[in-house]
Amino acid sequence: MKTSIGFKILFFILLTGYSTCVSAFTNEYVNSALNRAVYQSGAADYDHTAHLTADGYQSTYWKGKGEPADWIYIDLGMEPEIASVIVYWKSVFSSAYRIEISTAGPAVKPENWQVIFETQTGNGGVDSISFKPVSARYVRLVCLNREKGNGPEVAEFEVYGTDRVQPVIIPQKPVQKDGKLVLSGGNWVLKRQSFVEESGEQLSQSDFKAKDWIPATVPGTVLVSYLNNGSLPDPNYGDQQLMISEEFFTAPFWYRNTFSIPESYSGKKIWLNFDGINRKAIIFVNGKRIGDITGAFIRGKFDLTGLAEPGKSCGLAVLILPNENPGAVTEQHLNDPDGNGGIIGLDGPSIVASIGWNWMPTIRGRNAGIWQSVFLEATGEVTLEDPYLITDLNLPDTTRSDISLEVTLVNQSAGSVTGNLVGNSKTFSFQKTVSLSAGERKTIRLNKTDFPQLSVKNPKLWWPAGYGSQHLDTLQLQFTTDSHPSDKKEIVFGIRKFTYTYDQNHLKVSVNGFPIVIRGGNWGMAESMLKTDAGKYDLWVRLHRDMNLNMIRNWVGMVGDDAFYLACDRYGLLIWDDFWLANPVDGPHPKDNALFMSNAADKVKRFRNHASVALWVGRNEGYPPAVLDSSLRVMLSSLDNSRHYLSSSADRPVTGLGPYENKSPEWYFTNRGTTFHSEQGIVAVPVAESMRDMMPADNLWPVNDMWGLHDWTQPRVRIYTETMDSAYGKATSLEDFCRKAQLLNMEAPKAMMETWQSQRGGGVLLWMSHPAWPSLICQTYDYFLEPTAAFFAIKKGSEPVHVFWNPVTNQIQVANNTLKNLKKVTVSAELFDLKGKKIFAKSTVASVLSNSASVLSELNLPPANGIQFLKLNLTGEKDKLISDNFYWRGQQSQRYRELNELKEVRLTAVSKILKQNGKTKYQITLTNSTSGIALMTRLSLVNTSGGKRILPVHYSDNYVSFTPGETKVITLEPEARTDEPVQIKLEGWNVPVQFSSPAN
């Protein structure tokens, strides 16, 4: 604890002979700046950043760049009445400086600064300044001079006021119905080890008083705890990642908690479980070290029986040790993407993406912390470990499924036990009597031989999205003694079977005997700081289903949450699941093979029951070290022989390695579509509103280094800009840039997906479909969950039944990816000139076999003469629309500047509110009553007051183009309920902004 402010000031006055005090202090004032976010003009390095001036410790400090006016300011988070500040200088100080306050503007850019103190005669040490009390939200220290060649050094910047923000403490949740006590709220606190004098044995005593610790978010990383506490600027905004100290967070931290052991645990074994830490944890309970966890992707389970007493308080202390080889910070610039990966690869498995890539910055602390759930559970004498359920089909017959089950029983007692292994699901049930000797571990295997009910007749099958339903069941598995449950587990499963074939040495995946054309996306990470939960995973995976995708690649295994796998099960997204080996050029091999394999085995045991897991893959863009490659193969043959294993993500039988920029439609149809390609890149610049949410207004235009910090780097800058300039003309503003970008976002990604629809290769995975942070590249929707035009390009190009144009052959094709043949459908093609005049129209009746793409030669198009628009329709019985499509084309590929001459088209809009299944949706009917083409009409849902966009929203379609006389009906479903009046905003390439107010 710090001494009282009055004593401290008097002490330094006597010690230094310096005083700036002009009024007395009273005990009612507190340091309102303690652990509050601090912003800076800059820092001399990545380590000595401004937030260290509010951490309460003089051993850490900010060092300015040495500019004419280095500054820092504190966001107090409220407007207390303040009456004094104290500046603790290090060896380099400013003799001329001023103190300013503000109450206006956002934290990222306060406004109307007022000077409340200024001096030219400071002499370092400790400057204590008091003044007439005044209300303030922001307090700024502006350093006007310094020692030559050095930036100022400030250890602490204290602001004394009448109050300070009190952290919000989430209450400890009660015991769940299943008996688990999830430790996700309550008394979790956090402190850097360098500030802690006590040992783990002392810290874990239940009566230990944790003073000056900050509230901890669990699950959550150390960095997230500081961010949630209001102690840091948001590193995702602007260049504020540079305001977070690398050295401070790349260090050991203590987590601490106290909680009550449920009385319902009396007479039972008590277990403490960790679902994931990064990267090593040393764990203490009630004064005793109970064990360690090493590796970011392995669970930990510890027996607390006899150490923790039901009905009494329990103390828990966890020392988190960071990466031993964290690597150096990478910083992207407009003309320099810096490096990918680094020496952090030695520490595998860890969150290797945290070191920084060309699609994400370096995360300070490398996401060290308790990043997954911690929970207590109680069992009887016999426990269940890692049950494994396999579903099999005697293909091509799918009318019967054989179920097999494997589970390990462990007798935790010193005596023999006899009981029943019982399983119940909607699909089957069983019971088996098992005897275990003292301390025995026994693996039980069950199949149809002994339990005929495990051969299920006419099972409800699980299919990937677009191919059928995702039927899921839950097996309730438990071991009982004397009719009392000793332990229980749940397995969510789907009945399906994967088969794998090679076509000219290219991998193809089939599900339930049916070949799947893979259309998916890579996830580099779920979120840059691992800020995830079950709701977010459900939303993100649903968005992929909405795009008609059927696979997500867990790139380098960076996602390790049960909620992700469950969401993929629900929505039918297959998972390509990597282990934690980046491209060999992006970092060294792991130094500890045994550690790597222990984490790998635990990962497989944890996730192998999920219906969605389709592939295990050893390394990204290269082969694992031979010892790991062979070890992975042996391990998988034992723990999961129902899936295919690939050594490399980019070597036969698959292909990869980009390219990562948008290409012309002709390029895709000429060079892609026949293989299973693991990384095919897109850029996908977001809309202007998201750009404004991403960075300060001063950095929005023209393109500058702030864009570079958000991944807008070479060579993408040159390629994308040249393409935009030649195709649509040079952008003149942010709005013009983002407007033209959406046309690029539509054309290339759609062609990419249509190439695989045409060629029928194994599949393609976008690089990337999901952003980990606010980025300008590699995404279909942005970090704020606003879909770009690429989202709807992918949605359109990945339709299960899809009509499309081959720009190389000028042919019209229909792809049928469903299980049924498509019979007697009508396909029509129309061409319009730049003025909207119809210059070509043909239709034909066709049939398309299941799992094929037909070529409709009778609809071959004439060569383009100037800019033309192509409209395709595929209709079934009673003219029901099955698929439609729209293109612009020219005599020369990607030369469309004449689109700037399109006349303005105002659409007729009629919208209404729909109430469905307790949710509010909005429906808008849009009609083009003009003779012109309406190009790329974007819809968004906004608040009536202020026009602020509502996010996220699920659209049936967007970025829609209209031919003369065409009508479309589009639904908009906001993810969250909104009680405010809303409007639907329309705007397009040549569609002026207009609003439609939905009627009841």
VEXGURO-956796 format. One line per field, with one value per residue (C-alpha): residue number from 0; chain; x, y, z. Coordinates in steps of 0.5 Angstrom, whole numbers, plus 500, padded with zeros to 3 digits. Layout:
N
resi [NUM,...] $
chain [A,...] $
u [X,...] $
v [Y,...] $
w [Z,...] $
//
This chain:
1000
resi [0,1,2,3,4,5,6,7,8,9,10,11,12,13,14,15,16,17,18,19,20,21,22,23,24,25,26,27,28,29,30,31,32,33,34,35,36,37,38,39,40,41,42,43,44,45,46,47,48,49,50,51,52,53,54,55,56,57,58,59,60,61,62,63,64,65,66,67,68,69,70,71,72,73,74,75,76,77,78,79,80,81,82,83,84,85,86,87,88,89,90,91,92,93,94,95,96,97,98,99,100,101,102,103,104,105,106,107,108,109,110,111,112,113,114,115,116,117,118,119,120,121,122,123,124,125,126,127,128,129,130,131,132,133,134,135,136,137,138,139,140,141,142,143,144,145,146,147,148,149,150,151,152,153,154,155,156,157,158,159,160,161,162,163,164,165,166,167,168,169,170,171,172,173,174,175,176,177,178,179,180,181,182,183,184,185,186,187,188,189,190,191,192,193,194,195,196,197,198,199,200,201,202,203,204,205,206,207,208,209,210,211,212,213,214,215,216,217,218,219,220,221,222,223,224,225,226,227,228,229,230,231,232,233,234,235,236,237,238,239,240,241,242,243,244,245,246,247,248,249,250,251,252,253,254,255,256,257,258,259,260,261,262,263,264,265,266,267,268,269,270,271,272,273,274,275,276,277,278,279,280,281,282,283,284,285,286,287,288,289,290,291,292,293,294,295,296,297,298,299,300,301,302,303,304,305,306,307,308,309,310,311,312,313,314,315,316,317,318,319,320,321,322,323,324,325,326,327,328,329,330,331,332,333,334,335,336,337,338,339,340,341,342,343,344,345,346,347,348,349,350,351,352,353,354,355,356,357,358,359,360,361,362,363,364,365,366,367,368,369,370,371,372,373,374,375,376,377,378,379,380,381,382,383,384,385,386,387,388,389,390,391,392,393,394,395,396,397,398,399,400,401,402,403,404,405,406,407,408,409,410,411,412,413,414,415,416,417,418,419,420,421,422,423,424,425,426,427,428,429,430,431,432,433,434,435,436,437,438,439,440,441,442,443,444,445,446,447,448,449,450,451,452,453,454,455,456,457,458,459,460,461,462,463,464,465,466,467,468,469,470,471,472,473,474,475,476,477,478,479,480,481,482,483,484,485,486,487,488,489,490,491,492,493,494,495,496,497,498,499,500,501,502,503,504,505,506,507,508,509,510,511,512,513,514,515,516,517,518,519,520,521,522,523,524,525,526,527,528,529,530,531,532,533,534,535,536,537,538,539,540,541,542,543,544,545,546,547,548,549,550,551,552,553,554,555,556,557,558,559,560,561,562,563,564,565,566,567,568,569,570,571,572,573,574,575,576,577,578,579,580,581,582,583,584,585,586,587,588,589,590,591,592,593,594,595,596,597,598,599,600,601,602,603,604,605,606,607,608,609,610,611,612,613,614,615,616,617,618,619,620,621,622,623,624,625,626,627,628,629,630,631,632,633,634,635,636,637,638,639,640,641,642,643,644,645,646,647,648,649,650,651,652,653,654,655,656,657,658,659,660,661,662,663,664,665,666,667,668,669,670,671,672,673,674,675,676,677,678,679,680,681,682,683,684,685,686,687,688,689,690,691,692,693,694,695,696,697,698,699,700,701,702,703,704,705,706,707,708,709,710,711,712,713,714,715,716,717,718,719,720,721,722,723,724,725,726,727,728,729,730,731,732,733,734,735,736,737,738,739,740,741,742,743,744,745,746,747,748,749,750,751,752,753,754,755,756,757,758,759,760,761,762,763,764,765,766,767,768,769,770,771,772,773,774,775,776,777,778,779,780,781,782,783,784,785,786,787,788,789,790,791,792,793,794,795,796,797,798,799,800,801,802,803,804,805,806,807,808,809,810,811,812,813,814,815,816,817,818,819,820,821,822,823,824,825,826,827,828,829,830,831,832,833,834,835,836,837,838,839,840,841,842,843,844,845,846,847,848,849,850,851,852,853,854,855,856,857,858,859,860,861,862,863,864,865,866,867,868,869,870,871,872,873,874,875,876,877,878,879,880,881,882,883,884,885,886,887,888,889,890,891,892,893,894,895,896,897,898,899,900,901,902,903,904,905,906,907,908,909,910,911,912,913,914,915,916,917,918,919,920,921,922,923,924,925,926,927,928,929,930,931,932,933,934,935,936,937,938,939,940,941,942,943,944,945,946,947,948,949,950,951,952,953,954,955,956,957,958,959,960,961,962,963,964,965,966,967,968,969,970,971,972,973,974,975,976,977,978,979,980,981,982,983,984,985,986,987,988,989,990,991,992,993,994,995,996,997,998,999] $
chain [A,A,A,A,A,A,A,A,A,A,A,A,A,A,A,A,A,A,A,A,A,A,A,A,A,A,A,A,A,A,A,A,A,A,A,A,A,A,A,A,A,A,A,A,A,A,A,A,A,A,A,A,A,A,A,A,A,A,A,A,A,A,A,A,A,A,A,A,A,A,A,A,A,A,A,A,A,A,A,A,A,A,A,A,A,A,A,A,A,A,A,A,A,A,A,A,A,A,A,A,A,A,A,A,A,A,A,A,A,A,A,A,A,A,A,A,A,A,A,A,A,A,A,A,A,A,A,A,A,A,A,A,A,A,A,A,A,A,A,A,A,A,A,A,A,A,A,A,A,A,A,A,A,A,A,A,A,A,A,A,A,A,A,A,A,A,A,A,A,A,A,A,A,A,A,A,A,A,A,A,A,A,A,A,A,A,A,A,A,A,A,A,A,A,A,A,A,A,A,A,A,A,A,A,A,A,A,A,A,A,A,A,A,A,A,A,A,A,A,A,A,A,A,A,A,A,A,A,A,A,A,A,A,A,A,A,A,A,A,A,A,A,A,A,A,A,A,A,A,A,A,A,A,A,A,A,A,A,A,A,A,A,A,A,A,A,A,A,A,A,A,A,A,A,A,A,A,A,A,A,A,A,A,A,A,A,A,A,A,A,A,A,A,A,A,A,A,A,A,A,A,A,A,A,A,A,A,A,A,A,A,A,A,A,A,A,A,A,A,A,A,A,A,A,A,A,A,A,A,A,A,A,A,A,A,A,A,A,A,A,A,A,A,A,A,A,A,A,A,A,A,A,A,A,A,A,A,A,A,A,A,A,A,A,A,A,A,A,A,A,A,A,A,A,A,A,A,A,A,A,A,A,A,A,A,A,A,A,A,A,A,A,A,A,A,A,A,A,A,A,A,A,A,A,A,A,A,A,A,A,A,A,A,A,A,A,A,A,A,A,A,A,A,A,A,A,A,A,A,A,A,A,A,A,A,A,A,A,A,A,A,A,A,A,A,A,A,A,A,A,A,A,A,A,A,A,A,A,A,A,A,A,A,A,A,A,A,A,A,A,A,A,A,A,A,A,A,A,A,A,A,A,A,A,A,A,A,A,A,A,A,A,A,A,A,A,A,A,A,A,A,A,A,A,A,A,A,A,A,A,A,A,A,A,A,A,A,A,A,A,A,A,A,A,A,A,A,A,A,A,A,A,A,A,A,A,A,A,A,A,A,A,A,A,A,A,A,A,A,A,A,A,A,A,A,A,A,A,A,A,A,A,A,A,A,A,A,A,A,A,A,A,A,A,A,A,A,A,A,A,A,A,A,A,A,A,A,A,A,A,A,A,A,A,A,A,A,A,A,A,A,A,A,A,A,A,A,A,A,A,A,A,A,A,A,A,A,A,A,A,A,A,A,A,A,A,A,A,A,A,A,A,A,A,A,A,A,A,A,A,A,A,A,A,A,A,A,A,A,A,A,A,A,A,A,A,A,A,A,A,A,A,A,A,A,A,A,A,A,A,A,A,A,A,A,A,A,A,A,A,A,A,A,A,A,A,A,A,A,A,A,A,A,A,A,A,A,A,A,A,A,A,A,A,A,A,A,A,A,A,A,A,A,A,A,A,A,A,A,A,A,A,A,A,A,A,A,A,A,A,A,A,A,A,A,A,A,A,A,A,A,A,A,A,A,A,A,A,A,A,A,A,A,A,A,A,A,A,A,A,A,A,A,A,A,A,A,A,A,A,A,A,A,A,A,A,A,A,A,A,A,A,A,A,A,A,A,A,A,A,A,A,A,A,A,A,A,A,A,A,A,A,A,A,A,A,A,A,A,A,A,A,A,A,A,A,A,A,A,A,A,A,A,A,A,A,A,A,A,A,A,A,A,A,A,A,A,A,A,A,A,A,A,A,A,A,A,A,A,A,A,A,A,A,A,A,A,A,A,A,A,A,A,A,A,A,A,A,A,A,A,A,A,A,A,A,A,A,A,A,A,A,A,A,A,A,A,A,A,A,A,A,A,A,A,A,A,A,A,A,A,A,A,A,A,A,A,A,A,A,A,A,A,A,A,A,A,A,A,A,A,A,A,A,A,A,A,A,A,A,A,A,A,A,A,A,A,A,A,A,A,A,A,A,A,A,A,A,A,A,A,A,A,A,A,A,A,A,A,A,A,A,A,A,A,A,A,A,A,A,A,A,A,A,A,A,A,A,A,A,A,A,A,A,A,A,A,A,A,A,A,A,A,A,A,A,A,A,A,A] $
u [500,502,503,498,498,499,505,508,508,511,517,519,519,523,528,528,527,522,514,509,504,499,493,492,490,485,483,477,481,484,488,483,488,490,490,486,487,493,494,500,503,508,514,521,520,515,516,516,509,504,499,505,505,498,500,502,509,515,519,515,515,513,519,517,520,523,519,517,511,511,504,500,493,489,482,479,473,468,468,470,472,480,485,492,496,503,508,514,520,525,532,530,525,522,523,517,511,503,497,491,484,478,471,469,470,471,477,481,481,478,477,477,483,484,491,490,498,504,511,518,522,521,527,525,524,517,512,506,501,495,490,483,478,475,471,475,474,481,488,494,501,505,512,515,522,527,534,537,536,532,524,522,521,515,514,507,502,497,491,487,480,473,472,475,472,470,471,465,465,461,458,460,455,452,453,450,445,450,454,459,461,464,469,468,466,467,474,479,484,491,498,504,509,514,510,508,513,509,510,504,503,501,497,493,491,483,484,490,488,490,491,492,490,486,480,481,477,477,476,481,488,492,491,484,483,487,483,476,478,479,487,489,487,484,489,485,483,488,495,493,497,503,501,501,508,511,516,510,506,511,512,509,503,499,491,488,481,477,471,466,466,459,456,453,460,461,463,465,472,473,476,479,479,483,480,486,492,497,503,505,501,503,497,497,490,490,497,500,502,498,501,503,500,504,502,496,492,492,487,489,485,487,484,482,479,482,485,479,473,465,462,468,472,478,484,487,493,495,502,502,509,509,512,520,521,516,520,520,514,513,510,506,507,504,510,513,509,514,515,510,511,518,522,515,515,520,515,509,504,502,498,503,499,500,507,504,503,501,494,494,499,503,499,503,504,502,495,498,493,487,484,479,474,476,471,470,466,465,465,464,470,470,471,470,475,475,469,470,464,464,459,459,455,456,456,453,447,445,439,443,449,453,455,462,464,470,471,476,474,478,477,480,479,483,478,475,468,463,458,454,456,450,448,442,441,435,438,440,441,445,448,454,456,464,468,474,480,483,486,485,484,480,478,471,469,462,459,454,456,455,449,445,442,448,446,441,436,434,438,437,444,448,450,455,451,447,447,442,440,445,441,445,444,447,449,448,454,455,457,453,454,448,444,448,452,459,461,458,459,456,457,454,454,452,451,455,461,467,471,477,479,484,482,489,492,488,484,476,472,465,460,455,458,456,462,462,465,468,467,470,474,481,480,487,484,478,479,486,486,482,475,470,464,459,455,460,462,455,454,461,459,452,455,459,453,449,455,453,460,461,468,472,480,482,489,495,490,489,482,481,474,469,464,467,466,459,457,460,456,450,451,454,461,466,473,480,483,491,496,500,506,506,510,517,520,515,519,523,520,518,524,520,517,514,510,507,505,502,498,496,493,489,486,484,481,477,474,474,467,465,461,464,471,473,481,487,493,500,503,501,505,510,512,512,519,520,519,513,510,510,508,502,500,501,497,492,491,490,486,482,483,476,479,484,491,495,502,502,496,500,503,499,494,492,495,495,500,495,496,493,491,484,485,481,475,478,484,481,477,484,488,484,478,481,484,483,486,487,489,486,486,482,483,476,476,471,465,467,463,467,474,471,470,477,482,482,479,485,488,482,484,489,492,497,501,495,492,499,498,491,494,494,501,505,504,497,497,500,496,489,490,492,486,482,485,484,477,474,478,482,479,478,476,475,468,469,475,470,465,469,472,466,465,472,470,464,467,473,471,465,469,473,467,464,471,470,463,465,471,468,475,476,474,477,478,478,484,481,473,473,477,481,481,480,483,483,484,482,475,468,465,469,471,465,460,459,459,463,460,465,460,455,459,461,454,452,458,457,450,448,444,447,447,453,457,464,468,473,468,462,458,452,453,448,452,448,451,445,443,437,437,435,429,426,429,428,435,435,440,439,444,443,447,450,443,439,437,436,440,440,435,435,432,432,430,435,436,442,445,446,454,455,455,452,454,448,451,445,446,453,453,456,462,462,461,462,460,454,450,448,442,441,435,434,427,423,416,411,417,419,426,432,438,439,446,448,455,458,463,467,471,477,477,477,476,470,471,464,460,462,457,451,445,442,436,432,428,421,422,416,418,415,416,415,414,417,418,419,424,423,425,424,422,423,421,425,423,427,421,426,429,436,441,441,448,450,445,447,442,443,439,440,437,432,435,442,442,447,448,445,450,450,444,443,441,437,441,445,449,444,443,437,435,429,423,426,423,426,424,430,429,434,434,438,442,440,433,432,427,428,425,429,430,433,438,439,445,449,453,448,443,442,441,434,431,425,421,418,411,407] $
v [500,507,512,517,523,528,525,523,530,533,527,529,537,536,531,535,542,542,544,546,545,551,548,543,535,532,525,525,524,518,517,517,515,508,502,507,507,512,514,517,521,516,512,511,503,497,497,503,505,510,505,504,511,509,502,504,502,506,501,501,508,511,514,519,519,526,530,537,536,529,527,522,523,519,517,517,513,518,526,526,533,533,537,535,531,528,526,522,523,518,520,524,530,536,542,545,542,543,539,540,537,535,533,532,527,520,517,516,523,528,535,542,541,547,548,548,548,550,551,552,551,543,540,532,528,528,534,535,540,542,547,549,543,542,536,532,526,526,529,530,531,535,535,541,540,535,533,533,527,523,523,524,519,518,513,515,520,520,524,525,526,525,518,513,508,501,495,491,484,479,474,467,463,457,450,447,442,437,438,443,449,453,458,464,470,472,473,472,477,478,481,481,476,482,486,480,478,472,465,461,457,464,466,460,461,462,468,471,479,481,488,492,486,488,484,478,475,468,465,470,472,477,482,482,482,489,491,489,493,499,499,500,503,498,495,494,501,505,504,503,496,501,503,497,495,489,487,488,483,478,476,471,473,471,469,468,466,464,460,456,448,446,442,437,435,432,424,425,426,433,435,442,442,447,447,451,455,459,457,454,454,452,451,452,450,452,453,447,446,441,440,444,444,445,447,451,446,441,440,439,435,435,431,436,431,432,438,442,441,442,448,451,457,454,459,458,461,460,462,463,463,466,463,462,464,470,473,480,485,485,492,493,499,501,498,493,487,485,478,472,468,467,464,462,456,453,453,449,448,455,461,462,466,471,473,477,475,479,479,480,484,482,481,483,477,473,471,468,467,462,462,457,455,453,448,444,437,431,424,417,412,410,416,416,418,421,416,415,414,411,411,407,405,399,404,405,402,408,404,402,404,401,404,402,406,406,409,408,407,408,406,412,408,403,397,393,396,393,397,399,403,405,409,413,417,418,413,407,405,400,397,393,391,392,390,394,392,397,403,399,403,399,400,398,397,396,394,390,384,384,389,389,395,399,397,402,401,407,412,420,422,428,432,438,444,444,437,435,436,436,431,430,426,426,420,420,416,414,409,407,403,401,405,412,415,415,419,421,424,427,426,430,426,425,419,419,416,420,416,419,418,420,423,424,424,430,428,428,428,424,424,418,416,422,426,433,439,443,450,453,458,459,462,464,465,466,473,476,477,470,474,469,465,460,466,468,462,460,467,466,459,461,466,461,457,463,464,456,454,447,447,451,450,451,454,451,449,456,455,450,451,446,451,452,445,444,450,447,440,444,448,443,446,440,442,441,441,443,441,447,447,454,454,452,459,462,459,453,446,445,444,439,433,430,436,437,430,430,436,433,427,431,435,428,425,432,433,426,425,431,430,436,434,431,432,432,436,436,442,448,449,444,437,436,434,426,424,428,426,419,420,424,418,413,417,418,410,409,414,416,412,414,420,422,425,429,431,438,443,445,438,432,430,437,444,451,457,462,466,471,477,478,475,476,471,469,467,463,459,458,456,453,448,441,440,441,448,450,457,461,469,475,482,484,491,493,499,506,506,500,504,509,505,502,508,516,520,524,517,515,518,518,511,512,508,507,503,499,497,494,489,494,492,490,487,487,495,495,490,492,499,498,493,498,504,500,497,503,509,512,513,520,519,514,513,512,507,503,504,501,496,492,491,488,484,481,480,475,471,469,467,463,459,458,455,449,449,448,444,439,439,437,444,451,454,462,465,468,467,470,476,476,483,490,488,491,484,477,477,476,480,485,485,489,483,488,483,486,484,478,475,475,473,467,466,466,462,457,455,448,449,454,458,461,464,461,468,463,459,464,458,458,452,449,446,441,439,436,429,429,430,436,435,440,446,453,457,464,468,476,481,489,494,500,504,498,496,488,486,478,473,466,460,453,447,442,437,436,430,430,432,435,441,441,446,449,450,453,459,461,468,473,476,483,489,495,494,489,486,479,476,469,465,458,456,450,448,454,459,458,461,456,461,467,471,477,480,486,484,488,487,487,484,488,495,497,505,506,504,511,513,509,514,514,509,510,504,503,500,498,495,491,488,480,477,469,465,470,474,480,480,486,485,490,489,493,494,498,501,505,503,503,498,499,496,493,496,495,495,496,497,503,507,512,517,518,513,508,502,495,490,484,483,476,478,474,477,484,488,486,489,490,490,494,492,487,486,482,481,481,479,482,479,483,478,482,485,492,496,502,505,502,504,500,504,503,506,503,504,508,508,514,514,513,510,506,505,498,498,493] $
w [500,499,505,505,500,505,509,502,499,506,506,499,500,506,502,495,497,492,493,488,493,494,498,503,502,505,507,502,496,493,487,481,476,479,474,469,462,460,452,450,444,443,447,446,445,446,453,457,455,458,462,467,470,473,475,482,482,481,478,472,467,461,456,451,444,445,441,442,446,449,452,456,459,463,462,469,467,471,472,480,483,483,487,486,481,483,478,479,474,473,471,465,466,463,467,463,463,464,466,462,464,459,460,453,447,447,450,444,442,448,446,449,454,459,462,470,471,468,470,467,473,474,477,477,483,485,483,487,484,488,485,486,485,478,475,470,466,462,465,461,462,457,457,453,454,456,456,449,445,451,452,459,464,468,473,476,474,480,480,487,487,490,487,483,478,482,478,476,480,476,482,483,479,483,482,476,475,473,480,477,480,474,477,472,477,484,487,482,482,478,480,476,480,480,485,489,495,498,496,492,499,502,497,496,504,504,509,505,504,497,497,490,486,480,478,474,468,468,463,460,459,463,458,457,465,465,459,462,468,464,465,458,452,447,443,437,435,431,433,441,441,441,448,451,454,451,457,462,460,457,465,470,473,479,479,486,488,494,494,498,496,495,501,496,495,502,502,495,491,489,483,480,473,468,461,458,460,457,457,464,470,477,482,489,494,501,502,498,491,488,481,474,467,461,454,452,449,455,460,468,473,480,486,492,496,504,502,501,505,503,506,507,504,499,497,490,487,480,477,470,466,459,453,454,447,446,440,438,437,429,427,420,416,409,405,410,413,417,419,420,426,430,435,439,435,440,445,441,443,445,442,436,432,438,436,430,422,416,418,426,430,436,442,448,453,447,450,457,462,464,457,458,464,471,475,480,480,485,484,487,487,480,475,467,462,455,452,445,441,433,428,422,416,411,405,400,405,410,413,419,423,428,434,438,445,449,456,461,468,474,481,485,492,496,495,490,486,482,479,472,466,464,457,455,449,444,439,444,451,454,461,463,470,471,477,478,483,488,484,477,471,466,458,457,449,447,440,437,438,446,445,439,440,438,431,430,424,420,423,423,419,420,414,412,411,404,404,409,416,422,427,434,440,447,450,458,460,468,472,478,485,489,484,486,480,481,475,469,462,456,449,443,437,430,426,420,416,413,407,403,396,391,384,380,387,390,396,396,402,402,408,408,402,398,395,398,394,400,400,407,410,414,421,423,430,433,436,437,445,446,448,446,449,447,444,439,437,435,431,428,425,423,419,415,415,412,407,404,407,409,412,417,418,425,422,426,431,434,437,442,445,446,444,437,436,438,434,428,430,430,423,419,418,417,421,418,425,425,430,432,427,423,416,417,415,420,426,429,431,438,442,447,443,449,451,444,443,450,448,441,445,449,444,440,446,448,441,437,439,435,428,425,425,418,418,422,419,422,419,416,409,410,414,421,424,422,429,430,424,426,433,430,426,431,436,431,429,437,439,433,426,424,420,415,417,413,414,410,409,402,399,395,396,397,395,398,398,396,392,397,393,389,382,375,374,368,372,377,372,368,374,380,381,380,387,394,396,403,402,397,399,398,401,402,405,410,409,411,417,420,418,422,428,427,427,428,423,422,419,415,408,404,405,410,415,420,414,414,422,420,415,409,407,401,396,397,397,390,387,390,388,381,380,383,379,372,373,376,377,382,389,391,398,404,401,394,396,400,395,389,394,394,387,387,394,389,383,385,391,387,381,386,389,382,379,384,382,375,376,381,385,392,395,397,403,403,406,411,412,419,422,429,429,426,419,412,409,409,411,409,415,419,426,428,424,418,412,406,399,399,404,399,393,397,399,392,389,394,393,393,387,383,376,374,368,366,363,360,355,355,357,362,367,373,379,383,390,393,394,389,381,378,373,368,371,366,366,362,361,359,357,358,356,360,359,361,354,353,348,349,352,351,356,356,360,363,368,372,376,383,385,378,374,367,361,357,351,348,352,350,350,345,346,350,346,351,358,359,365,365,369,370,373,375,376,378,378,378,376,383,383,385,384,380,379,376,373,369,364,359,352,357,364,370,365,368,368,364,370,373,367,370,371,378,379,385,388,390,397,402,408,414,421,421,428,427,433,438,434,430,423,417,410,405,398,393,386,380,376,372,365,368,372,379,381,388,392,400,405,413,419,423,429,427,431,429,424,428,424,428,428,427,422,418,411,406,401,400,395,390,383,379,372,369,372,377,384,390,397,402,410,415,422,427,432,438,440,439,442,438,432,426,419,413,409,402,398,392,386,382,388,392,399,402,408,409,415,417,418,423] $
//
